[in-house]
Amino acid sequence: MKEPVKLEFENNEFKCHLDEQIAIVKVKCNAFYSLTDLDVSRRILQWFDIVSEEENIKAILLLNEKGCYGNTAYEVFLTSITGKDHSKTEHDRLSPQERSQIRTREVNVLNSFIMATVNYRKFVVSGLNGTIVTPFFGASLASNFRFISKDSVLSLNHAKYGLHAGGALPFFLPKFIGPGKAAEYVFNGGEISAKEALEIGLINKILSEENFDETCVNETKILCQYDSRYIRWTKDLLTTYKTELIDYLHKEEKFIEHY
């Protein structure tokens, strides 16, 4: 029998703990294995539910160890599914069946995280450290605030593999930078530096890599000075797109059938 999910716990994949009014979860390993494993992801979603019941918690802070969301981690994930070495360019393009397998793993889990983030009635803050590939960058746009370490890069590498952009990136990105610029990144991929991400409004602050996690916590504590009702009501007003997002996610799920 599996141990019940607690507010504070640590295993090989995650560390979840409290710091005053902040519930912190840190991804410790290759996120593509942990967050697309149904059992592991179910436990984290249960953790979201537990946090939601704690009135004194005003924010969830999502952190990651460097490399968890990076290109190499994604290549390893793709290789495990397809049996091809995706560190070699001749195997970049994926077959329809491979695309279906990969997108099914991503969509089934990431879409649940996105909705949990949007539905949580207080702050969700993402602290992005290292290279962040398309699915996890897209999902981070569901957060209310995003901090990034100075040398980090947003790597929109989905186009390289012939995958449509995951993590609800096509839904969120136009809301931040407009449909024209968003179309360039969604269709063509590419990289966005931390500096550029800040300039175009995708990131709230660039933080030093030194003591990055601690600085993210301190920045989140500043947000927690607001009254709980003020946070809830303001977030409700900022997320009036929930029905539109649900429709988008359902449409994305249907696309998998046509791969």
N, C-alpha and C positions, 0 to 999 in steps of 0.2 A: 504494500500500500504506500502510495506516494505521500510525502510529508505535505501537510496543508500549506498554502501560500501565506506568508507572513509579511507584515509591513517592512520589516528589516530582515534581509537574508543575503547570503552570498554563495554562489556556486561557480562552476567553471566558465559560465557564460555571462553572468551579471553580478553586480553588487548593488543592492538596494538598501538605502539607509536614510535616516532623517537628520536634518541639520536645522534646528529651530522650526520654522514654519515651511520648510522646503523638503519635499520627498525627492530623493536623488536616485536615479538609476544609471549605472555606467555599464556599457557594453564592453566586455573584456576580450572577446575573441572574434574570429571571422563572423561578422554579422549575418552573412548570407546563409550560413549553416544554422545559426541559433535562431534567427528571426523568421526563417522559412521552415523551421521544424514545428509542426503543428502542436506537439505537446509542450515544447519550450515556450512558444509564443502564447499558447493558451494560459500558461502560468503568469506571464507578464501582463496579459489582459486582465486576469483576475486581480493582479496587484493594482492595476489602474482602478478597478472597482473598489478595492479596499481603501485606497487613497481617497476616492471620491466620498466615502462615508466619514472621513475625518474632517470635521468642520474647521479645526485649527490649522490645517494645512492650506496654504494659499498658493502654492506653486509646485509643479513637477519640473524638475531639471533633468534633461536627457544629455548624458555625456558619453564619450567613446574614447577608447584607447586608440592611439594612432595606428592606422593600418586596417582597422576593423571594417571601414567603409570604402577601402581603396581599390585601385585597379587590379592589383595583384590578388587581393582577396576575391574579387569578382571573377578573375580568370580561373582561379582554383575552383570556385563554385561551378562555373560553366564546364570545366574539364570533368568534374565529378559527375555531372549529368550526362554529358555528351560522349565522354571517353576520348575527346580530342584535346590536344595540348593547345589551349588558346593563348599561350604566350607567344606562339608562332603565328605570323601574319597570314599564312596560307589557310588557316582554319578560322579566320575571323567570321566569315559569313556562316549563318546557321541555317539548317534545313527547316522547313515548316514544322515538322514534328518536334525538333529541338526547341524551336521558338515557343511552341505550345507548352512543352514541359516546363521551360524556364519561367514563362509568364504566369503559368498556373501557380507555381510555387510562390512567386512574388506577389501576385494579385491576391491570392487567398489570405495571406497574412498581412501584407502591408496595408491593404485597404481597411482591415480591421483596426490597425494602429492609427491610421489617419482619422477614422471616425471617432475612435476613443479620444484622440487629441482634440478634435473639434468639439466633441460633446462634453469634455471635462470643463466644468463651469468656472474654473479659475485659471491662473496662468499656466501655460506650458512653454518652457524655454528650452531651446536647443543650443548646446555648446558643441560646435563642430571643430574637430581637431584632425588635421591631416588631409589627405585627398578624400573627397566625398563624391561617389559616383551617382549616376542619375536617380535610381530608385530612392535612395536615402536622402538625397538633396530635395527631391520632389516632396517626400513625406515631411521633411523639416519645414516646408513652407506652410504646413498646417499649424505650426507652432505660432504663438503670439510674438515671441522675440527670438532672434537668432544671433548668437555671438560666434565669432570664428577666430582661430589663431592666425597670427600674422602671415605665416608661410603656407597656409592651407590653400587648396585649389578645389573648385567645383568642377568635376570631370563628367561632362555629358557624353559618355562613351556608348550610349545605346545605339547610335547610328552606325557605329563601327561594326556591330554585330547584326544589323538589320532588324533590331528590336524597336518597337514603338516605345516612346518614353514612358517609363513607369513612375510609381510613386505619386500619381495624379499631377505630374508636372504640367501636362497640357492644360489642366484645369486651373492650377494656381498661378503659373508663371505669367499669363496675360494680365492677371489682376495686379501684378507688381510692376511690370515693365511695358505693358501694352501688347496688343495682338501682333503687331508687325515685328518687333524685336523678338518677342517670344517665339514666333514662327521660325526665325532663323536658328535659334538654339534647339527647338523641338525637332525640326527636320534635319539640320546639319550637324548637330552635336557641337563639340568643341570644349574649351576650357575657360573658366572664369576665375580670375585671381581674386584673392580676398579684397584687394583694393578696388577692383572693378565692381565686385559684388556690393561693396559698401556704397560706391558712387551711384549705382543704378537702383539702390533701395532694396536689395535682396537680403542684406545683413544689417543689423542694428549697430553693432560695434565690432571693431577688430581689437583683439586682446593679445597681449604678449604670450608667446608659447611657454615662457617660464611661469610656473604656478598658474597655468591656464585654468585648471579645474577650480582652484581656490578663488580665482578672480571671477569666474562664472557664478560661483555661489554668492560672492559678495554683491555682484551686480543684481542677482535675483533677489537678495535680501532687501535691496533698495525698492524693488517693485512691491515687495510684500508689506511695505509700510501703508499701502492703501487699505481702506475698509473692505471687508469681504463682500458686502452687498454691492459696493461700487465696482469691484472687480467682476462679479457675476453679471451684473446688469450691463456693464459696458461690453463685456465679451459677447453677451447675447446680441447686442446691437451690431457688433462687428462681424457676426457669423450668421447673418440672415440668409446666407447662400446654402444652408444645410440641405434643403430639398434638392437644389440644383446639383450639389455635390453627390448626393445619393444617386440621382439619375445618371450622372457621369460615370460613377463607379459600376453601376449595373450595365451600362453600355459597354464599358471596358471589358467586363467579364464575358459579354456576348462575343466580343471580337476574338477571344481565344478559340472559340469553336470554329472560326473560319481560317485559322492558321493551317 
